[in-house]
Amino acid sequence: MATTHKLIIGNCMSMEEIPDATVHLMITSPPYFNAPFDYKGLFKNYGQFLGVLNRVAREVFRVLKKGRIAVLNIDDMLVNGEKFPIVADTTKIFIDAGFQYRDRIIWKKPDGYLRISRRSGVLLQNPYPMYFYPDNLLESILIFQKEKFDYRSIPKDIREASKIDTKEFSDKKWYMTLWAMNNVMPGSRLEKDIAAFPEELPYRVIKLFSYKGETVLDPFVGSGTTMKVARDLGRNSIGIEIKKSLIPIVKKKLGFEGQSDLYNQNDTFEVTIREGVKLGCIS
C-alpha cells in the first residue's frame, strides 16, 4: 500500500491545509520552553508558550477523527531557578480544548545519560540544605482522546494487518507506565541543533494507537522523526514545521533522497510553504 507524506512549512497554530476530522493520530514534542538550543528565543514568556499550546490543542481537536488519540512528549522546565509546571498546564489546556485525559507514561532515559551536572553539582560545592536541584532522567508522555472510539469501524483486513506483536509488547514492557528508552545522542547525523525524540517513541505510539494506511500528524515535526516512522510502519503522515532549513533533512530522513530501494516507490512526498514564513512567527 502506497503512503503519502506532506510537510507544511508554517505555523501550527493554524492547520488550514488539514480538513476537519481527517487525522487518525497526533504525536508531537513541542519546543522546550526557553531551551538554549533548538528554537532559541521563540517564546517571549511562559504565558505566550501556553497560548501557543492552547491554539495548537484546539486545532488538533478539530483535525482529529472522533475517538482518536493525541500524544505529547513534554515535561516541566527549570529556567533561571524557576520550575514551570508544563505537564499540569498542558493537561488542563488539552482538557479545556475538549479532550479526555487518557493516561500519562513516564519515559526513563538511561542512567548513564546524565552525570552530575552544573545543576545537581551545586550541592557538592555547597553541601548544605537548600542547595539541591536533581538532574532529570525522566520525561512525560501525555495521552489524550477525542471522545469514544468505535472499534467496529475498522475493517477486519486492516485490523489483522495492524496487529501488534505481543512478544514485543511484553519483552519491551510497553504495558507499563514507565518506558525505558534511549534518547537521541548529541551530534546525531540528522539531529544537529534539534532536540529530537528517539524513533522508539513514535514507533510505540503509532503501533499502539493507529492502523495501517491511516494518517499521523506531528505539528512540531522538527527533523521528521514521526513522519519517518509513520512511513516505516505503512502510515501516511503530515508534519508542520516553521524552519524552512529543515526541508532537506526531513526529505532525507524519510527516504525520499536516494533511498527508494528501501520503501514502496509509489510513496509520495510533498512540501507546502506558506507565504511569509519565518522563525519566531508565533504571535
N, C-alpha and C positions, 0 to 999 in steps of 0.2 A: 504494500500500500504506500503510495507516494505521500509525502508530507509537505506542508507549506510553512515557510518561516518569514516573518515580517519584522523588520527593525524600524521603529519610528524614532526619528531624532527630534525631540521636542520635550515639552514639559508635561509630566504625567498627571498634573492636577487636572488636565483635560485629556480625555481619551476619545476625542471626537471621531477618530477613524474607526472605532470599535462600536458596532451596534449593540443595543440592549440585549442582555441575556444570551450572549453567544460564546462566552468563555466558560470552560469547564473546571479550571483550577487556576488560582493565583498563588504564586510563591515568589517572595522577594526578600531582600535585605536592604532596607533604606540606608542612605548615607549616615554614618555616625554623627551625632550632634557635636559640632566643634572639634572633630578629629583633626589632628595636624597633618593630614595627608588626604589623598583621595579627592575630596571636593572642598578644599580649604576655603573658609570664608563664605560658604554657600548660605549659611543662616546668620542673620543679624543677631538673633537672640533665641532663647528657648521657646518663647511664645510663637515666633514665626515657624520654628521647626514643627511644633504641634499643629499649627494652622495648615501647613503643607500636608501632614499626615491625615488631618481631618478631611481635606478636599480629596485626597487620594482614596481614602476609605469609602467615601460616597460614590466616587467613580467606579471603584472596584465592585461595590454592591450593585451598581447599575448594570455593569457588563457581565457579571456572573450569572449563570443559569440558576434556576431555583434548585435548592438542595446542595449546592456545591460549596467548595472549601476555599478559604483564603488563609495562607500561611505566611507568617513574618518571622524572620530571624533578626532579633533585635535585643538590646539589653540596656540596662541603666549605665550612665556615664558619669565618671568623676572628672569635673572640669574646674581647674583652679581651686581645688579643695572643696567644691560643692558637688554633691551627688544629685543627679537628676533622675526622678522616678519614671523613666521612659516606659518600662513594661506596664506599670499601673496606668499611666496616662494613655498609652496606646490601646490597652484593653478597653478602657472607657470610650475612647474615640470610635473604635470599631463596633462596640455595642450600641452606641448612640446612632451610628450610621445604619443600624438595622440588623447587624449580625448577631447570632447566638455564639456565646463563648463555649467552645467545644473542649479545648484542652491546652495544656502547656507542657512541653517537653524541654528538658534541660540538656544542652549539648555540652559534654565534657571534653575538653581538649587534652592532649597527652600531658602527663605530669612534667615531662621534660621541656614542654613548650616555653614555660616561663621559669626563670630562676629568680633569685632575689633581685628586685628592680629598685629603681630610684624611689618608687612609692613605698614598697614594703621595707626597703633597706634603711629608711629613716630611723626605724626603731633600733637598728644596730648602732647607729651613730648617737642615738638618744634613747638608751634603754630604760625608759620611764613610761608610766601610764600617759595616755592621750596622744602618743606618737604613732599609733598603729593604723596602717591602711593596708589591707590584704591585696595581693595580686589576684587577678581574676582568671580562672581557668574555665569559666562557665559562660554560656550564652543561652538566651531563651528562644524557643521556637513556639510561637503563639499560633493556635489553630482556631479559626472561626468558621461558622457555617451559615449560609443563607437559607433559612427555612429548612423543611424536611426533604430528604432525598427519596425519590421513587425508584426503588431497586428494580421494579418490573419494567422500567423504561429502557433498560439495556438489553439489546438482542442477545440471544444465547451464544452465538458465534463470537461476538465481541467479548462477552464475559469470559469465555474459555480462552480466547487469545490473550486476555489481560490477566490471566490467573497468576497469583502471587506464589513464588517459590516458598513453601512453608519451611523448608530446611534453612534457607537463607534467613527467613523471618526469625526462626528460633536461634540459629547459630550466632547471628549478629545482635540478638536481643532487641529487635525492633519493638517487642511487646512492652518494653519498659518505658517509664517517663524519664529515663536517663540514657542518652545516646552517647557512647564514646566514639568520637570520630576525629581523625587527624585534620588539622587545619591546613590551609594553603600556606606553604612556607614562603617567606620573603624572597624576592628575586626570581620567582617562578616565571617561566618564559613569557607567558601571555598575561601576566598579572602585575606588571611593573606599575607602581603607584596606584594600585587598585586594591581595595580591601575586599577581595572576593571570598565567597564561601566555597568549601570543597564540593566536588561533584557528588560525593556521597550524600550530601544533604538533599538536594533536589531529586536525586535518584530515589531515595526512600519515599519522599513525599509524592513524587509523580507516580511511583508504583502503587502506593497505598491509597491515593485519592483520585486517580483518573484511569480512563480506559484507552486502549489503542485507538488512534485516529482522532482523539479529542484535542482540544486547544488549551495550551498552557500559557499564561500571561505572567511576565515579570516587568512591572512598571519602573523598577530601578535596575535595569538589566546589566549595567556595567560592561564587563568583558564578554558577557554572553553565556555564562556557565549554565544557567537554566535552559536557555534555548538549545545549547549543545546536547544536554542530557535528554531534553524532550525529543530531539531528533534521534538520538541513540535508541530511545525507547518507543519509537514509532508514533510519537505525538506531534501535532502541529504546535507552533509557538509564535507568540507576539512579544517583542521586547520594546521597552521605551527607555530612551537614554538622552541626556542633554549634551553629552560630549560628542561632537562630530568626529573627533580624533580617534574614537574607538571603533568606527565603522570597519576598517580593515582588520582589526583584532577580532571583532565578533565574526566577521566573514570567515577568517582563517580558523577560528576555534570551532565553528560549526561545520567545517569541512567543505566549504564552497570555494576553496582556493587550491586546487590540485590534488584533493583527496577523494575524488569522485569514486574511486575503486572501493572505498570503504563503506559507501552508502548507496541507497537507491538513487540512480542517476536521474530519475524523474522528480526528485525533490526540488523545491524551488526556494529561492532566497530573494527577498525584495526589500529595498530601503526607501523609506519616505522621509524627506527632510522638510520640516515646516519652515516657513519664512521667518526670518529674524531670530533664529535660534542662537543663543549664546550662553556660555557658562554663567550661572548666577541669576538667570532669568526665572525667578521663582515667585515674584511678588504678584 
